[in-house]
Amino acid sequence: MDLALFYFLLLGFAIFMYVLLDGFDLGIGILYPWFDEVGERDHLMRSISHVWDGNETWLVFGGVTLFAAFPVAYAEITSTFYLPIMLMLFALIFRGVAFEYRFKSDTSRPYWDLAFSAGSAIAAFCQGMLLGSLVQGVPAGVNSMSSLHWLTPFSVLTGFSVMAGYALLAACYLYMKSRGSIQKHAAKLGKRLLVITLLAMVAVSLWTVVSQVEIRERWFSGYNFLWLSFLPILTCIAAAFAWKYLHAGRDAGICTSNNVEALDVQELDRSRYESRPFWAVALIFLLGFAGLVVGLFPYLLPRQLTFMEAASPDSSLLFLLPGVCIFVPLICAYTFWGYRVFAGKVEDYQEGY
């Protein structure tokens, strides 16, 4: 396989892993205002306390891959989108500080709650705006410090769309990790967010197809749409499954029987479908990401720079290869191990550390 293509796929893998894993814990912060009963916010924080910092490993890995394998694209993207990138990083930093101090605070806890929620929402919104700006395209030679070119109606739409998607991931994650009233509330929010996310995906897709000639031709010229139609079809099927299993959780936590054995059977029956909405939504994200790649390939900066043009020399890519072969399996292994150790409901352990 061509080394540039290999690193392009590796970069895509890192981005998807970050969106999936850090997406749901950013979504926890976005959902924070809708959980204000006694103990609910403690529950939300404990549900991600063991994974939130590890999830951000994929952001660092993606940035390092872009810097090492595609330095020209790294320079263009970081200079062109300097302001939203810095805003996102400050939001992530402040969110992390708020996360740590909240567990140690008493009277100031509401302020740290606000900081955690706002930091999560701002970071997600900035990521969505970056996505929208990249899809829409940026004129060559634009200086981010002297222009708000990245702030357009389309990028604002994608910003709110990413927030809705992250919140949907978080609702499905809470549905999987919770019991009782929190699980029921997560299922209710998840169904609403599923509809909002699908509508946002349709709106972004239609806007992109109408406004971007190259993407429209990629999807609709010849028999392309016939071959690519499996992406929207599978998305609809995954959404139907997510809705089905979230709807099945509308009575979660309610049992009319006093028999312990009946309670155990009911708990077992629920556990069979509690993780399915999360994986169905993860599939929706994967299909959406695949559709994005289909429309933009082979560009890293649409209509400006392909991954072949931005790639480092083969000697540099070969030099990086041993490290990639060591650290990618290592990161995947400890990510899997961390989630495996803390599998089950949040109430099964007191803290994530």
N, C-alpha and C positions, 0 to 999 in steps of 0.2 A: 504494500500500500504506500502511496506517496506520503512522505512525512508531513507535508503541509496539510493534507487532508486529514491525516491522523490527528494532528493537534487541533484542527478545526472541530473535529468530532469530539475530542477530549474537552475542549472549551465548552461545547454545547452540553456535554454530560455534566460538567461542573455547574453551569448555569441552571440546568434543570434540577439538579440535586439541591442547589441553594434555594431555588424558588419553592420546591416542594417542602423542604425541611424548615428553613427559616421562614417560609411563607406562613406556616400555621402558627409559629410562635409570635410573629409580628401580628398575625390575625387575632391572637389572644388579647394583645393590647388594644386592637381596634374594637373588639367586642367588650372591652372592660366596662364602658358606661352602662351596658345592658345587664350587668350582674352587680347588684348593689345590696343584696340581702346580706345578713350577718354571716360571715365565713365564706361567702361565695368567691370573693376576690382572693382570699388566701388559698382557696382550692385551685383557682386558675393559675396562680403563681407556682404552686407546688407541682402542677401538672407539667410545667416546662422547666422547672428549676434544674433538672438534671441534664437537659439537652440544649438549652438555648445558646450557650456559648459554643458548644461543639458544632451546632448547626452553621454558625458563621464561619467555620473552617472552610466551607465550600466557597464563600465569597472571597476569602483570601487566596484560596487555590485558583479560582477563576481569574483573579487579578494577576497572580504570578504567571499563570499560563499565557494570558494575553500579553503581559510585559515581555516574557522570555521568547515566546514563539512568534508573536506578531507585534514587534516593537513600534512599527510605523502606525498601526491601528491604535495601539495603546496611547501613543503621543497625540494622535488626532482626537481620539475620544476624550481623553482627560483634559485637553486644552479647550476643546469645543464645548464640552459640558461641565466646565470647572465648577460653576456655581451650584447646579443641582447635585453634583457628586459630593461636594463639600457639605452641602446642607444635609444630604443623606447620611454621610459619615458622622457629622455632629449629632444628628438625631439618634443614630445607633449607639454612639458613645454615651450620650445623656441617658438613653434608655437603659443601657447596661449599668450605669451608676445608680439610677433610680431603682433598678431591680435589686441591687445589693443593699442599698441603704434602707429600702422599705422593710426588709426583714429585721433590721436593727433599730427602727424608729418607733416612736409612740405617738406623740402629739403631732409630729410632722408627716405622718403616714399619708394623709389625704393629698399632700403636695407631691409626694413621690409617686402616688397612684396616678396623679394627673400627668406627671413627667413621663412615666412609663407609657401611658396611653397615647399621649401626644407624640412622643418619640417614635412609637410604633407606627402611628398613622402617617406621620411626616415621611419616615423612611420608605414606607410602602408607596406613598403618593409620588415621591421623587423617582422611585424605580419605575413606576408606570409612566411618568413623564419622559424619562430617558428612553424607554421602549418606544413610546409614540413618536418622539423626535427622530429616533433612528429609522423607524419605518417610513416616516414622512420625508426624511432626507434633509440634509443641511447644506446650504451653499458652501462651496469651498472657500477657505480663507476667512471664515467668520470667526470673530473673537468673542468668546463668551463673556468676557469682562465688560464689553462695550455693547452687548446686544442681548435681548431676551428672546432670541430666535427659537429657543426650546420651549417657550411658553406660548402655546397656540391652543385653539379650541380642541383640536384633535389630541394633543398631548394631555390636556386636562381630562378629556374623556378617558384616555387610557390610564391616567393616574387613578381616577375613581374606579375604573374597572379592575385594576390590580388590587386596590383596597378591598373591593367586594369579593374578589377571588380568594384573597388571603383570609378574609373573615369567614368565607365558606369553608376553607380548609380547617380553620380553627374550630368552627362549630362541629364539624365532623370528628375532629380529634377529641373535643370535649365529650361528644356523644359516646365515643369509644372508651374514654378514660374515666367516666363519671357514672354515678348512680342517682336514682331518685329525682328530685326536683331540678337539679342542675342538668341532668341528662335530658329530661323532658324539655327544658327551656332551650338547650342546645339543639334538639331535634326541631323545635318550632322555628328557631332562628335559621337553622340550616335550610329548611324548605324555602323560606323567603329569600335567603341569599342565593340559593340555587337558581331561582327564577331571575333574580337581578343579574347574576353572573352570566347566565345564558343570553339574556337580552343585551347585556353589555358586549358579549362576544359577537353577537349578530350585528350590533351597531358598528363596532370597530371594523369587523370584516367588510361590511357593505361600504363604509366610508373609505376603507383602504382600496377596495376594488374600483370604486368610482373615481377616486382621486389619483391613483397610481397606475399609469398605463402599462408599465412593465409587469406589475403584479397581475393586472387584469388579463394580460395576454398569457402569462404563465399558467393561469388557472383555466382560461376559457378558450384558448386557441386550439383548433383541431379537436382531438378526442381527450384532451387533458382533463377536463372536468369529469368525464366518465371514469377515468382511472383514479382521479383524486376524490371522487365522491364518497369513498369509504371513510374519509376523515370526518365530514359532518354527520354521516350516518352513524358511525361508531360513537360520536360525541352525544348524539340524541339517545342512543341505547344506554350509554353510561349514565347519562342524566336521569333516564327513566329508572334505572336500578337504584341510583342514589336517592331519588324521591321515594321509591317503594320502601326502602329500608329505613329511611328517616321517618316516613309516615307510620311504619310499623312500631316506631319508638314513641308514638304519641302517648301511650299509656305506660311507658317505662317507669319502673319504680313502684307500680301499684299492684298489689296482690290481695285478693279477697280471702285467701285461704290462710288458716292458722297452722296448717300442717307443715312441719319443717321439711319433709320430703317433697311436698308440693312446691314449696319455696325454692328448693334446690333445682327441681326440674324446670321451673319457670326461669330461674337465673341462667340455667344452661341453654334454654331455648333462645333467650335474648342474646346471650354471648355469641351465638352463631352468626348473627347479622350485625352486631354492633360495630365491627371493624369494616364492614363492607361499604358504607357510604364514603369513608375516607379514601379507600382504594378506588372507588368509582370516580370520585372527584379528582384523584391523582391521575387517573386515566384521561379525564377531560383536559387537565393541564398538559399532559403529554401530547395529546392529539392537537391541542391548540398550538403548542410549541412546534410540532411537526408541520402544521400548516404555515406557521411563520417562516420556518426554514425553507419550505417549498417556495414561498413567495420571494424570499430574499437571496437564496443561494445563487452565486457563490460569494456574495458581498458581506464584508464586515461593516463597512460604511456604505449604505445603499447608494448606488450610482456614482460612487467615488473610488472605492478601494475594495478589491477582492481579497480573499484570504491568501491566494497565491502571490499577489503583489505585496502584501503586508508581511509575508513570512520571512523569518530569519534565514540565513544561509543554511544549507544542509549540514554543514559541519557543526553549527550551533545546535540544530535540532537533534542531531545524533548525540551530541554531548549531553543534552537534557534527558535523553531517553532512559538511561539507567535509573536516574532519580524518579522519573515518572513511573517506571515499572516497580519501584520499591514503595513509593509513598502513596500512590493511588490505591493499591490493595490494602495498605496499612490503614489509610483513612476510612475506606469502606469497612474494614474489619472492626475497627474500634467504634465506628458509628453503629454497626449492627449489634455489637456486643453491648453498647450502652443502652440501646433500646430493648435488647433482650433482658438485661438485668432488671430494668424497671418496667417490664411488661405488667399488664394488669391494671387495676383501678388505682386511682390516686390515693384512696383511703388505705391501700395495702402497705403504704410506707409514709412516714411522717415528713421527711424532707428529701430533696433530691441530691443532697451533697453527702 
